[in-house]
Amino acid sequence: MDNGIGISDKDRPYIFTRLYKCDSSRGIRGNGLGLAIVQELINAHKGTIILNSKINKETIFTIHLPRI
C-alpha cells in the first residue's frame, strides 16, 4: 500500500506486462520487470494478486496465496 499518484485506468491492463512503465516521470529508473516478476511468482504458487488504485490517493496490491 502507498499514498502516491495512483495507477490510471488506461495503465491498469498493462502493469503486469514485462517492460511496461506507466510512470514516465521516473525517467530511466526501473526496467519495467518488477510487477511482471511478482505476478509470475504468485502464479507459480497458484495465488492471485489484486490491484486497487485511486488517482492521487493510494495504490493497494493484495496478494492471496493458498494454504499448503
C-alpha positions in Angstrom: 0.0 0.0 0.0 1.2 3.5 -0.7 -0.2 7.0 -0.9 1.4 8.0 -4.2 0.0 9.2 -7.5 -2.0 6.0 -8.2 -2.4 4.0 -11.4 -4.6 5.3 -14.2 -7.4 3.2 -15.8 -5.5 3.3 -19.1 -2.4 1.7 -17.5 -4.1 -1.0 -15.4 -4.4 -3.6 -18.1 -0.7 -3.5 -18.7 1.0 -3.0 -15.3 1.9 -6.7 -15.1 3.3 -6.8 -18.6 7.1 -7.1 -18.9 8.9 -3.9 -19.7 5.8 -1.7 -19.3 6.4 1.6 -17.5 3.4 3.7 -16.7 5.1 6.4 -14.8 7.1 8.4 -17.3 8.1 11.0 -14.7 10.5 8.4 -13.2 12.9 8.9 -16.2 15.3 6.0 -16.6 14.8 4.4 -13.2 13.4 0.9 -13.2 13.2 -1.5 -16.1 9.5 -2.5 -16.0 10.1 -6.0 -14.8 9.2 -5.8 -11.1 5.4 -6.4 -11.2 5.8 -8.9 -14.0 8.1 -11.0 -11.9 5.9 -10.6 -8.8 2.9 -11.9 -10.8 4.9 -14.9 -12.2 6.0 -15.9 -8.6 2.4 -15.6 -7.4 1.1 -17.6 -10.3 3.7 -20.3 -9.7 2.3 -20.7 -6.2 -1.2 -20.8 -7.5 -2.1 -17.4 -5.9 -3.6 -14.2 -7.1 -2.7 -10.5 -7.0 -5.4 -7.8 -7.0 -4.8 -4.1 -7.8 -6.9 -1.3 -6.2 -5.8 2.2 -7.0 -7.3 5.7 -6.6 -5.6 8.5 -8.5 -3.8 11.0 -6.2 -4.7 8.9 -3.2 -3.4 5.4 -2.9 -2.5 2.1 -4.6 -3.0 -1.2 -2.9 -1.8 -4.6 -4.1 -3.4 -7.6 -2.3 -1.8 -11.0 -2.6 -3.6 -14.2 -1.8 -1.7 -17.5 -1.6 -3.3 -20.9 -0.9 -2.5 -22.8 2.2 -0.4 -25.9 1.7 
